[in-house]
Amino acid sequence: MFLNILYAMSTGPAQQRAIPDAGVLGTRAVPRWSRPLSVATAAVFCVSTAFPVVAGLSKNTGAFPKWWGKTDVVLAFVLAMMVFATMVTAYGKISRQADDATYRAYQILTHGIFVMLVVFFLAGKRITWVNCLTGFGWRAWLLLNVLPP
């Protein structure tokens, strides 16, 4: 029985897309403001990622101004809301070309996990991981989950 399962797994398709009939996508009009919203979300994502980078490279986060932590939390909340708004406006309105591009981006971005392991082994002692790992973790989760399958 185990060999039958292995045979069935090896002869099946290598990867199945979550949306089998993706050609149907893109039939509804996308609002004019959805592209600027997507670009602004990407910019806020980059700015928000600077907070855990700086915290991880700092040896004394107690010397940061009091507004630093509050700004990080507010920016994280704004980022989550912008991502949610982007997902809502794009739901069911993605063309086949955009769907394929995001699938390729997803495949490339998953290599970031391996890159972080390499950074951990090469520069692990110079980075204060307790200050930045949570921030990197939820941002990576958010980025990988917002991309259409």
PELINWO-V447802 format. One record per helix or strand. SS is the DSSP state (a for helix, b for strand). FROM is the first residue (numbers start at 1). LEN is the number of residues. Records with the same first field share a line. If there is no record, write none. Layout:
SS: FROM-LEN + FROM-LEN
//
This chain:
a: 2-10 + 22-3 + 34-24 + 61-3 + 66-25 + 96-14 + 111-16 + 129-18
//
